[in-house]
Amino acid sequence: MKNKPKYMMIYDSLVTQLDNKDYVSGDMLPSEKDLCVVYGASRMTVNKVIQMLSQEGRVKRTRGKGTFVIEPEVTKDILKLTSFSEDIHNIGKKPGSTILEYSMNFDVHSEIKEKLQLHKGDFVHVIKRIRTADGEPIALDVDNVSSKVASHIDVNQIKNSLYVFFEQHLHMDIAYSDFKIKAGSATADIARHLGIQEGDPILHIKHITYTKKGIPFEYCQTYYRADKYSLSIRAYR
């Protein structure tokens, strides 16, 4: 087996240090000149490695100051139906939730009633949560779950992943979601919960989730911090 190229050896070394938290968010990496000495490499080789780390969102170059470690952004592929917890695990962080409110609402808003195909006597479970990554607030969820599919919800079981509760405890077969996405500004209430300023940019996402039988069971509105979360999609021609 051929030896790795020099730049990949340096890249692997720096990634390991970042993953091991030898450098954390806000720390400045050694200068390119110092890295050349440490790794016995040319300036061009070290520069290539820094560019790779920058493109991956691991570091940020600041002209005249240096290269700084930054928090990895949560990037969700909207063609894959993954939970918030799965998205956070994928960037090596620990997901968490704080339940702000749980109630059973029988006076369901007409839009939600229509989207979830509710009839007389049906209700929704309303679950309002702050979603966190390593304890830092990332999103505010307001979930409406149909009683037609989930007659009961154990609040103690949904502190982490609602989808795990659906699949493992209610044995629900989740199939797909329809998304509606728009940019917005944080209200005072959203800003307070997410630790940002009123008027800061957010991503406002509405989604309806269906079972494999095509039954809509969840209408959710999520407000994501735009500085911590982004969406990706692959387009074909």
VEXTOR-40231 format. One record per atom (N, C-alpha, C, O, CB): z negated, y, x negated. Coordinates in steps of 0.1 Angstrom, whole numbers, padded with zeros to 4 digits, always signed. Glycine has a CB too. Layout:
BEGIN
ZYX;...
END
This chain:
BEGIN
+0000-0012-0008;+0000+0000+0000;+0000+0012-0009;-0008+0014-0018;-0012+0000+0010;+0009+0021-0005;+0010+0034-0013;-0003+0042-0011;-0009+0042+0000;+0022+0042-0009;-0006+0050-0022;-0018+0059-0020;-0014+0070-0011;-0002+0074-0009;-0022+0065-0034;-0024+0076-0004;-0022+0087+0005;-0017+0099-0003;-0021+0101-0015;-0035+0090+0013;-0009+0108+0003;-0006+0120-0004;-0018+0129-0006;-0028+0127+0001;+0005+0128+0005;-0018+0137-0016;-0029+0145-0020;-0034+0153-0008;-0046+0154-0006;-0026+0154-0032;-0025+0159-0001;-0030+0168+0010;-0037+0160+0021;-0046+0166+0027;-0018+0175+0016;-0033+0147+0023;-0040+0139+0033;-0054+0135+0029;-0063+0134+0037;-0032+0127+0037;-0056+0133+0016;-0069+0130+0011;-0078+0142+0012;-0090+0140+0016;-0068+0126-0004;-0073+0154+0010;-0081+0166+0012;-0084+0168+0026;-0095+0171+0030;-0074+0178+0006;-0074+0166+0035;-0075+0168+0049;-0086+0158+0054;-0095+0162+0062;-0062+0165+0057;-0085+0145+0051;-0095+0135+0055;-0109+0139+0051;-0119+0137+0058;-0092+0121+0050;-0110+0144+0039;-0123+0148+0033;-0129+0159+0041;-0141+0159+0045;-0122+0152+0019;-0121+0170+0044;-0126+0181+0052;-0129+0178+0066;-0139+0182+0072;-0116+0193+0051;-0121+0169+0072;-0124+0165+0086;-0137+0157+0087;-0145+0159+0096;-0112+0156+0091;-0139+0148+0077;-0152+0141+0077;-0164+0150+0076;-0174+0148+0083;-0152+0131+0065;-0163+0161+0068;-0173+0170+0066;-0176+0178+0079;-0187+0181+0083;-0170+0180+0055;-0165+0181+0086;-0166+0188+0099;-0172+0179+0109;-0181+0184+0117;-0152+0193+0104;-0168+0167+0110;-0173+0157+0120;-0188+0154+0117;-0195+0152+0127;-0165+0144+0120;-0192+0155+0104;-0206+0152+0101;-0214+0164+0102;-0226+0164+0099;-0207+0146+0087;-0208+0176+0106;-0216+0188+0108;-0220+0194+0095;-0230+0202+0094;-0227+0186+0117;-0214+0190+0084;-0217+0197+0071;-0213+0212+0072;-0219+0220+0066;-0209+0190+0059;-0203+0214+0080;-0199+0228+0084;-0199+0229+0099;-0193+0221+0105;-0185+0232+0078;-0206+0239+0104;-0207+0240+0119;-0200+0253+0123;-0196+0262+0114;-0222+0240+0124;-0199+0255+0136;-0192+0267+0141;-0198+0280+0135;-0210+0282+0135;-0193+0268+0156;-0189+0289+0130;-0194+0301+0124;-0195+0301+0109;-0195+0311+0102;-0207+0305+0129;-0196+0288+0103;-0196+0287+0088;-0183+0290+0082;-0172+0288+0088;-0201+0273+0084;-0183+0295+0070;-0171+0298+0063;-0168+0287+0053;-0177+0283+0045;-0172+0312+0055;-0156+0281+0053;-0152+0271+0043;-0152+0278+0029;-0150+0290+0028;-0139+0265+0047;-0153+0269+0019;-0150+0275+0005;-0136+0281+0005;-0127+0277+0012;-0152+0263-0005;-0135+0291-0004;-0122+0297-0005;-0111+0287-0010;-0115+0277-0015;-0123+0309-0015;-0099+0291-0007;-0088+0282-0012;-0088+0280-0027;-0085+0269-0032;-0074+0287-0007;-0092+0290-0034;-0093+0289-0049;-0104+0279-0052;-0102+0271-0061;-0096+0303-0055;-0115+0279-0045;-0126+0270-0048;-0122+0256-0044;-0125+0246-0051;-0139+0274-0041;-0115+0254-0033;-0110+0241-0029;-0101+0235-0039;-0100+0223-0041;-0104+0242-0015;-0092+0244-0045;-0083+0239-0055;-0091+0233-0067;-0086+0223-0072;-0074+0250-0060;-0102+0239-0070;-0110+0234-0081;-0117+0221-0078;-0117+0212-0085;-0120+0245-0086;-0123+0221-0066;-0130+0209-0061;-0121+0197-0060;-0125+0186-0065;-0136+0212-0047;-0109+0198-0055;-0100+0187-0053;-0089+0185-0063;-0081+0176-0063;-0094+0188-0039;-0089+0194-0073;-0079+0193-0084;-0065+0194-0078;-0056+0186-0082;-0081+0181-0091;-0063+0203-0069;-0050+0205-0062;-0045+0218-0063;-0051+0228-0067;-0052+0201-0047;-0032+0220-0060;-0025+0233-0061;-0029+0241-0049;-0033+0236-0039;-0010+0231-0062;-0026+0254-0050;-0029+0263-0039;-0020+0260-0027;-0024+0261-0016;-0026+0278-0044;-0008+0256-0030;+0002+0252-0019;-0004+0240-0011;-0003+0240+0001;+0016+0249-0025;-0009+0230-0018;-0015+0218-0011;-0027+0222-0003;-0027+0218+0009;-0018+0208-0022;-0036+0230-0008;-0048+0234-0001;-0044+0242+0011;-0049+0241+0022;-0057+0241-0010;-0034+0251+0009;-0029+0260+0020;-0024+0251+0032;-0026+0254+0043;-0019+0269+0015;-0017+0240+0028;-0011+0232+0039;-0022+0225+0047;-0021+0224+0059;-0002+0221+0032;-0033+0221+0040;-0044+0215+0047;-0051+0224+0057;-0054+0221+0068;-0054+0209+0037;-0053+0237+0052;-0059+0247+0060;-0051+0250+0073;-0056+0252+0084;-0062+0260+0052;-0038+0250+0071;-0028+0252+0082;-0030+0241+0092;-0030+0243+0104;-0014+0253+0077;-0031+0229+0087;-0033+0217+0096;-0045+0218+0105;-0045+0216+0117;-0033+0204+0089;-0056+0222+0098;-0069+0223+0105;-0069+0235+0115;-0075+0234+0126;-0080+0225+0095;-0061+0245+0111;-0060+0257+0120;-0052+0254+0132;-0056+0258+0143;-0053+0269+0112;-0041+0246+0131;-0033+0242+0142;-0040+0233+0152;-0037+0232+0164;-0020+0235+0137;-0050+0225+0146;-0058+0216+0155;-0070+0223+0161;-0077+0217+0169;-0063+0205+0146;-0071+0236+0158;-0082+0244+0164;-0096+0241+0158;-0106+0243+0164;-0083+0241+0179;-0096+0236+0146;-0109+0233+0139;-0114+0245+0131;-0126+0247+0129;-0107+0221+0130;-0104+0253+0126;-0108+0265+0118;-0099+0277+0122;-0089+0275+0128;-0107+0262+0103;-0104+0288+0118;-0096+0301+0120;-0096+0309+0108;-0107+0312+0102;-0102+0309+0132;-0084+0314+0104;-0083+0323+0092;-0085+0337+0097;-0079+0341+0107;-0070+0321+0085;-0093+0344+0089;-0095+0359+0092;-0091+0366+0079;-0097+0365+0068;-0110+0362+0096;-0080+0374+0080;-0075+0381+0069;-0086+0389+0062;-0093+0397+0068;-0063+0390+0073;-0086+0388+0049;-0096+0396+0041;-0110+0390+0041;-0119+0396+0034;-0096+0410+0046;-0113+0380+0049;-0126+0375+0050;-0127+0360+0046;-0136+0357+0038;-0132+0377+0064;-0118+0352+0051;-0119+0338+0048;-0115+0329+0059;-0110+0334+0069;-0133+0334+0043;-0118+0316+0058;-0115+0306+0068;-0129+0301+0074;-0138+0297+0067;-0108+0294+0062;-0129+0303+0088;-0142+0300+0095;-0140+0288+0104;-0130+0286+0110;-0147+0312+0102;-0151+0280+0105;-0151+0269+0114;-0153+0274+0128;-0162+0283+0131;-0163+0259+0111;-0146+0268+0138;-0147+0273+0152;-0149+0260+0161;-0146+0249+0157;-0134+0280+0156;-0154+0263+0172;-0157+0252+0182;-0143+0246+0187;-0134+0254+0190;-0165+0257+0194;-0142+0233+0187;-0130+0227+0193;-0129+0231+0208;-0139+0230+0215;-0129+0212+0191;-0117+0235+0212;-0115+0238+0226;-0112+0225+0234;-0106+0216+0229;-0103+0248+0228;-0117+0225+0246;-0115+0214+0255;-0101+0215+0261;-0098+0225+0268;-0126+0213+0267;-0092+0206+0258;-0079+0206+0263;-0076+0194+0272;-0077+0183+0268;-0068+0206+0252;-0073+0197+0285;-0072+0187+0295;-0057+0185+0298;-0049+0194+0300;-0079+0191+0308;-0052+0172+0297;-0039+0168+0300;-0039+0166+0315;-0045+0156+0320;-0034+0156+0292;-0032+0175+0323;-0033+0174+0337;-0025+0163+0343;-0025+0161+0355;-0029+0187+0344;-0017+0156+0335;-0010+0144+0339;-0019+0132+0339;-0015+0121+0344;+0003+0142+0331;-0031+0133+0333;-0040+0122+0333;-0052+0126+0341;-0058+0136+0339;-0044+0118+0318;-0056+0117+0350;-0068+0120+0359;-0080+0115+0351;-0085+0104+0353;-0067+0112+0372;-0086+0124+0344;-0099+0122+0337;-0110+0131+0342;-0107+0142+0347;-0097+0124+0321;-0122+0126+0341;-0133+0134+0345;-0137+0144+0334;-0132+0143+0323;-0145+0125+0348;-0145+0154+0338;-0150+0164+0328;-0157+0157+0317;-0156+0160+0305;-0159+0174+0335;-0166+0147+0321;-0173+0139+0311;-0164+0133+0300;-0167+0133+0288;-0182+0129+0317;-0153+0127+0305;-0144+0120+0296;-0137+0131+0287;-0135+0128+0275;-0133+0113+0304;-0133+0142+0293;-0127+0153+0285;-0137+0157+0273;-0132+0160+0262;-0123+0165+0293;-0149+0159+0277;-0159+0164+0267;-0162+0153+0256;-0163+0156+0244;-0172+0167+0273;-0163+0140+0260;-0164+0129+0251;-0152+0129+0241;-0154+0126+0229;-0165+0116+0258;-0140+0133+0246;-0128+0132+0237;-0128+0142+0226;-0121+0140+0216;-0116+0134+0246;-0137+0153+0227;-0138+0162+0216;-0151+0160+0208;-0155+0169+0200;-0137+0177+0221;-0157+0149+0210;-0169+0145+0202;-0181+0152+0206;-0191+0153+0198;-0166+0148+0188;-0182+0157+0218;-0194+0164+0223;-0201+0156+0234;-0195+0147+0240;-0191+0178+0228;-0213+0160+0237;-0221+0153+0247;-0220+0161+0261;-0224+0172+0261;-0236+0151+0243;-0214+0154+0271;-0213+0161+0284;-0226+0161+0291;-0235+0152+0289;-0202+0155+0293;-0228+0171+0299;-0240+0172+0307;-0238+0180+0320;-0228+0187+0321;-0252+0179+0299;-0247+0179+0329;-0246+0186+0342;-0260+0191+0347;-0270+0184+0344;-0240+0177+0353;-0260+0202+0353;-0272+0207+0360;-0268+0209+0374;-0260+0217+0377;-0277+0220+0353;-0275+0202+0383;-0272+0203+0397;-0279+0216+0403;-0292+0216+0402;-0276+0191+0405;-0272+0225+0407;-0277+0237+0413;-0280+0236+0428;-0289+0242+0433;-0268+0249+0411;-0272+0228+0434;-0273+0226+0449;-0268+0213+0454;-0257+0209+0449;-0266+0238+0456;-0275+0207+0463;-0269+0196+0470;-0273+0197+0485;-0284+0200+0488;-0274+0182+0464;-0263+0195+0494;-0265+0196+0508;-0255+0188+0516;-0244+0185+0510;-0265+0211+0513;-0257+0186+0528;-0248+0179+0537;-0243+0190+0547;-0251+0195+0555;-0253+0167+0544;-0231+0193+0547;-0225+0204+0555;-0217+0199+0567;-0207+0192+0565;-0217+0214+0547;-0222+0201+0579;-0215+0197+0591;-0206+0208+0597;-0197+0205+0605;-0225+0192+0602;-0208+0220+0592;-0200+0231+0597;-0189+0234+0586;-0190+0244+0578;-0209+0244+0599;-0180+0225+0584;-0170+0225+0573;-0160+0236+0575;-0154+0237+0586;-0164+0211+0572;-0156+0243+0564;-0146+0253+0565;-0133+0247+0569;-0130+0235+0566;-0144+0260+0551;-0125+0254+0577;-0113+0248+0583;-0103+0243+0572;-0096+0233+0574;-0106+0259+0591;-0102+0251+0561;-0093+0246+0550;-0097+0233+0544;-0089+0224+0542;-0093+0257+0539;-0110+0231+0542;-0115+0219+0536;-0114+0207+0547;-0110+0196+0543;-0130+0220+0532;-0117+0211+0559;-0115+0201+0570;-0101+0195+0571;-0099+0183+0572;-0120+0206+0583;-0092+0204+0569;-0078+0200+0570;-0074+0192+0558;-0067+0182+0559;-0068+0213+0571;-0078+0197+0546;-0074+0190+0534;-0080+0176+0533;-0073+0166+0528;-0079+0198+0521;-0092+0174+0538;-0099+0161+0537;-0097+0153+0550;-0102+0142+0552;-0113+0163+0535;-0089+0158+0560;-0086+0151+0572;-0098+0147+0580;-0100+0135+0584;-0077+0139+0569;-0107+0156+0581;-0120+0154+0588;-0119+0155+0603;-0110+0163+0608;-0131+0163+0582;-0127+0148+0610;-0127+0149+0625;-0141+0152+0630;-0150+0153+0622;-0121+0135+0631;-0142+0152+0642;-0155+0156+0649;-0166+0145+0644;-0164+0133+0645;-0154+0156+0664;-0177+0151+0640;-0188+0142+0635;-0188+0139+0620;-0198+0135+0614;-0187+0129+0642;-0176+0142+0613;-0176+0141+0599;-0182+0152+0592;-0183+0163+0598;-0161+0139+0594;-0187+0150+0580;-0193+0161+0572;-0189+0160+0558;-0183+0150+0554;-0209+0161+0574;-0193+0169+0550;-0191+0168+0535;-0204+0170+0528;-0213+0177+0532;-0181+0179+0531;-0205+0163+0517;-0216+0164+0507;-0211+0176+0498;-0201+0176+0492;-0218+0151+0499;-0220+0186+0497;-0216+0198+0488;-0225+0197+0476;-0237+0196+0476;-0219+0211+0496;-0218+0196+0464;-0225+0195+0452;-0221+0206+0443;-0209+0207+0439;-0223+0181+0445;-0230+0215+0439;-0227+0226+0430;-0234+0223+0417;-0246+0221+0416;-0232+0239+0436;-0226+0223+0406;-0231+0219+0393;-0226+0228+0382;-0215+0233+0382;-0227+0204+0390;-0234+0230+0371;-0230+0236+0359;-0226+0224+0350;-0234+0215+0348;-0240+0245+0353;-0214+0224+0344;-0210+0214+0334;-0211+0219+0320;-0207+0230+0317;-0195+0209+0337;-0217+0211+0311;-0220+0216+0298;-0214+0206+0287;-0211+0194+0290;-0235+0217+0296;-0212+0212+0275;-0208+0204+0264;-0218+0207+0253;-0219+0218+0248;-0194+0207+0259;-0226+0197+0248;-0237+0199+0239;-0246+0210+0244;-0251+0218+0236;-0231+0202+0225;-0248+0210+0257;-0258+0220+0262;-0252+0233+0265;-0259+0242+0272;-0269+0221+0253;-0240+0236+0261;-0234+0249+0264;-0226+0249+0277;-0218+0240+0279;-0225+0253+0252;-0228+0258+0286;-0221+0258+0298;-0206+0261+0296;-0201+0270+0289;-0226+0269+0308;-0198+0252+0303;-0183+0253+0301;-0177+0256+0315;-0167+0263+0316;-0178+0240+0296;-0182+0250+0326;-0176+0251+0339;-0186+0251+0350;-0198+0246+0348;-0166+0240+0341;-0182+0256+0361;-0190+0256+0373;-0182+0249+0384;-0171+0253+0387;-0194+0271+0378;-0188+0238+0389;-0181+0229+0399;-0187+0232+0413;-0199+0233+0414;-0183+0214+0395;-0179+0232+0423;-0183+0232+0437;-0175+0221+0444;-0164+0222+0447;-0181+0246+0444;-0182+0209+0445;-0175+0197+0451;-0178+0196+0466;-0190+0198+0470;-0180+0185+0443;-0168+0192+0473;-0170+0188+0487;-0165+0174+0489;-0153+0171+0487;-0162+0198+0497;-0174+0164+0492;-0170+0150+0492;-0171+0145+0507;-0181+0147+0513;-0180+0142+0483;-0160+0139+0511;-0159+0135+0525;-0169+0124+0529;-0171+0114+0521;-0145+0130+0528;-0176+0125+0540;-0185+0114+0545;-0177+0102+0549;-0183+0091+0551;-0194+0120+0556;-0164+0104+0552;-0156+0092+0556;-0155+0082+0545;-0153+0070+0548;-0142+0097+0561;-0156+0086+0533;-0155+0078+0521;-0168+0075+0515;-0171+0064+0510;-0145+0083+0511;-0176+0085+0514;-0190+0084+0508;-0200+0088+0519;-0203+0100+0521;-0191+0094+0496;-0205+0078+0526;-0215+0081+0537;-0228+0086+0531;-0236+0093+0538;-0217+0068+0545;-0231+0082+0518;-0243+0087+0512;-0240+0090+0497;-0231+0084+0491;-0255+0076+0513;-0249+0098+0491;-0248+0101+0477;-0262+0102+0471;-0271+0109+0477;-0240+0115+0474;-0264+0094+0461;-0277+0094+0454;-0277+0106+0443;-0270+0104+0433;-0280+0080+0447;-0284+0116+0446;-0284+0128+0437;-0288+0124+0422;-0283+0130+0413;-0293+0138+0442;-0297+0114+0421;-0301+0110+0408;-0290+0103+0400;-0291+0103+0388;-0313+0101+0409;-0280+0098+0407;-0269+0091+0400;-0257+0100+0396;-0248+0095+0389;-0264+0080+0409;-0257+0112+0401;-0246+0121+0399;-0249+0132+0389;-0242+0142+0388;-0241+0127+0412;-0260+0130+0381;-0264+0141+0372;-0254+0142+0360;-0252+0152+0354;-0277+0138+0367;-0247+0131+0358;-0237+0131+0347;-0223+0131+0352;-0217+0141+0353;-0239+0118+0338;-0218+0119+0356;-0204+0119+0361;-0203+0114+0376;-0208+0104+0379;-0196+0109+0352;-0197+0123+0384;-0196+0120+0398;-0186+0108+0400;-0188+0100+0408;-0191+0132+0406;-0176+0108+0391;-0166+0097+0392;-0172+0083+0389;-0168+0073+0395;-0154+0100+0383;-0181+0083+0379;-0187+0070+0376;-0195+0065+0388;-0195+0053+0391;-0197+0072+0364;-0202+0075+0395;-0209+0071+0408;-0199+0065+0418;-0202+0055+0424;-0217+0083+0413;-0188+0072+0420;-0178+0068+0429;-0173+0054+0426;-0172+0045+0435;-0166+0078+0430;-0170+0052+0414;-0163+0039+0410;-0173+0028+0408;-0170+0016+0412;-0156+0041+0397;-0185+0030+0402;-0194+0019+0399;-0204+0017+0411;-0208+0005+0413;-0202+0023+0387;-0208+0027+0418;-0218+0025+0429;-0211+0024+0443;-0216+0016+0451;-0228+0036+0428;-0201+0031+0445;-0194+0031+0458;-0182+0022+0458;-0175+0019+0468;-0190+0045+0463;-0178+0017+0445;-0167+0008+0443;-0154+0014+0449;-0146+0007+0456;-0170-0006+0450;-0152+0027+0446;-0141+0034+0451;-0129+0033+0441;-0131+0034+0429;-0145+0049+0453;-0117+0031+0447;-0105+0031+0438;-0099+0044+0438;-0092+0048+0448;-0095+0020+0443;-0101+0052+0427;-0095+0066+0427;-0081+0065+0421;-0078+0058+0411;-0104+0075+0417;-0072+0072+0428;-0058+0071+0424;-0052+0083+0418;-0047+0082+0407;-0050+0068+0437;-0053+0095+0424;-0046+0107+0419;-0053+0119+0425;-0060+0119+0435;-0031+0106+0422;-0049+0131+0419;-0054+0144+0424;-0042+0153+0424;-0033+0153+0416;-0065+0149+0414;-0043+0162+0434;-0033+0173+0435;-0041+0186+0430;-0052+0189+0435;-0028+0175+0450;-0035+0193+0420;-0041+0204+0414;-0034+0217+0418;-0022+0218+0420;-0041+0203+0399;-0042+0228+0420;-0037+0241+0421;-0045+0250+0411;-0057+0250+0411;-0039+0247+0436;-0037+0256+0402;-0044+0263+0391;-0040+0278+0390;-0028+0281+0392;-0040+0257+0377;-0050+0287+0388;-0046+0301+0387;-0057+0307+0377;-0068+0303+0376;-0046+0308+0400;-0052+0318+0371;-0061+0326+0363;-0070+0335+0372;-0065+0339+0383;-0053+0334+0352;-0082+0339+0367;-0090+0347+0375;-0100+0354+0366;-0100+0353+0354;-0097+0339+0385;-0109+0362+0372;-0120+0369+0365;-0133+0364+0371;-0134+0362+0383;-0118+0384+0367;-0143+0363+0362;-0156+0359+0366;-0163+0369+0375;-0164+0380+0372;-0164+0355+0354;-0168+0364+0386;-0177+0372+0395;-0191+0373+0388;-0193+0366+0378;-0178+0366+0409;-0199+0381+0393;-0213+0382+0387;-0220+0368+0388;-0227+0365+0378;-0221+0393+0395;-0218+0361+0399;-0225+0348+0400;-0220+0338+0390;-0227+0331+0384;-0224+0343+0415;-0206+0337+0389;-0200+0328+0380;-0204+0331+0366;-0207+0322+0358;-0185+0327+0382;-0203+0344+0362;-0207+0348+0349;-0221+0345+0345;-0224+0341+0334;-0205+0364+0347;-0230+0346+0355;-0244+0343+0352;-0246+0328+0349;-0254+0325+0340;-0253+0347+0364;-0239+0320+0356;-0241+0305+0354;-0234+0301+0341;-0238+0291+0335;-0235+0298+0366;-0223+0307+0337;-0215+0303+0326;-0219+0310+0313;-0213+0307+0302;-0201+0304+0328;-0228+0320+0314;-0232+0327+0302;-0222+0336+0296;-0221+0338+0284;-0237+0317+0291;-0213+0342+0305;-0203+0351+0301;-0205+0365+0308;-0215+0366+0315;-0189+0346+0303;-0196+0374+0306;-0197+0387+0312;-0189+0387+0325;-0178+0381+0326;-0192+0398+0302;-0194+0395+0335;-0186+0397+0347;-0173+0403+0343;-0172+0412+0336;-0194+0406+0357;-0162+0397+0349;-0149+0402+0346;-0142+0394+0335;-0130+0396+0333;-0149+0416+0343;-0149+0386+0328;-0143+0378+0317;-0133+0368+0323;-0135+0364+0335;-0154+0370+0309;-0123+0364+0316;-0112+0355+0321;-0118+0341+0324;-0125+0336+0316;-0100+0355+0312;-0113+0335+0335;-0117+0321+0338;-0104+0314+0343;-0094+0320+0347;-0128+0321+0349;-0104+0301+0343;-0094+0293+0349;-0100+0288+0362;-0111+0281+0362;-0090+0281+0340;-0094+0290+0373;-0099+0286+0387;-0090+0275+0391;-0078+0277+0394;-0099+0298+0397;-0095+0263+0392;-0088+0251+0396;-0093+0245+0409;-0105+0242+0410;-0088+0241+0385;-0084+0243+0418;-0087+0235+0430;-0080+0222+0430;-0068+0221+0426;-0083+0243+0443;-0087+0211+0433;-0080+0198+0433;-0086+0190+0445;-0097+0190+0449;-0082+0191+0420;-0076+0182+0450;-0080+0172+0461;-0077+0158+0455;-0066+0156+0449;-0071+0175+0474;-0087+0150+0456;-0085+0136+0450;-0084+0126+0461;-0091+0127+0471;-0097+0133+0441;-0076+0116+0458;-0073+0105+0468;-0076+0091+0463;-0076+0089+0451;-0058+0106+0471;-0079+0083+0472;-0081+0068+0469;-0067+0062+0468;-0057+0068+0471;-0090+0061+0480;-0067+0049+0464;-0054+0042+0462;-0048+0040+0476;-0036+0037+0477;-0056+0029+0455;-0056+0041+0487;-0050+0040+0500;-0045+0053+0506;-0041+0054+0517;-0061+0034+0510;-0045+0063+0497;-0040+0076+0501;-0050+0085+0509;-0046+0094+0516;-0028+0075+0508;-0063+0081+0509;-0073+0088+0517;-0079+0100+0508;-0084+0097+0497;-0084+0079+0522;-0078+0112+0513;-0084+0123+0505;-0099+0123+0507;-0104+0122+0518;-0078+0137+0509;-0106+0123+0496;-0121+0122+0497;-0128+0133+0490;-0140+0135+0492;-0126+0109+0491;-0122+0141+0481;-0128+0152+0474;-0120+0164+0473;-0108+0164+0470;-0131+0147+0459;-0126+0175+0477;-0120+0189+0475;-0130+0196+0466;-0141+0199+0469;-0119+0196+0489;-0124+0200+0454;-0133+0206+0444;-0127+0219+0439;-0115+0220+0437;-0135+0196+0433;-0136+0229+0437;-0132+0241+0430;-0140+0242+0418;-0152+0241+0418;-0134+0253+0440;-0133+0244+0407;-0140+0245+0394;-0136+0258+0387;-0124+0262+0387;-0136+0233+0385;-0146+0264+0381;-0143+0277+0374;-0147+0274+0359;-0158+0272+0355;-0152+0288+0380;-0136+0274+0351;-0138+0271+0337;-0138+0284+0328;-0131+0293+0331;-0126+0262+0332;-0146+0284+0318;-0145+0294+0308;-0132+0294+0301;-0128+0284+0295;-0157+0293+0298;-0124+0305+0302;-0111+0305+0296;-0111+0304+0280;-0102+0300+0274;-0103+0317+0300;-0123+0308+0274;-0124+0307+0260;-0128+0294+0255;-0128+0291+0243;-0134+0318+0255;-0131+0284+0264;-0135+0271+0260;-0126+0260+0265;-0128+0248+0262;-0149+0269+0264;-0117+0263+0274;-0110+0253+0281;-0095+0257+0283;-0092+0268+0286;-0116+0250+0295;-0087+0247+0281;-0072+0250+0283;-0066+0237+0289;-0072+0226+0289;-0065+0253+0270;-0054+0239+0295;-0047+0228+0301;-0034+0225+0294;-0028+0235+0288;-0044+0231+0316;-0030+0213+0293;-0017+0210+0287;-0009+0201+0296;-0014+0193+0304;-0020+0203+0273;+0004+0201+0294;+0013+0193+0301;+0026+0191+0293;+0030+0200+0287;+0016+0199+0315;+0031+0179+0294;+0044+0177+0287;+0055+0178+0297;+0055+0171+0307;+0044+0163+0280;+0065+0186+0294;+0077+0188+0302;+0089+0181+0296;+0091+0182+0284;+0080+0203+0305;+0097+0175+0305;+0109+0168+0301;+0121+0175+0306;+0121+0181+0317;+0109+0154+0305;+0132+0174+0299;+0145+0179+0304;+0155+0168+0305;+0167+0170+0309;+0150+0190+0294;
END
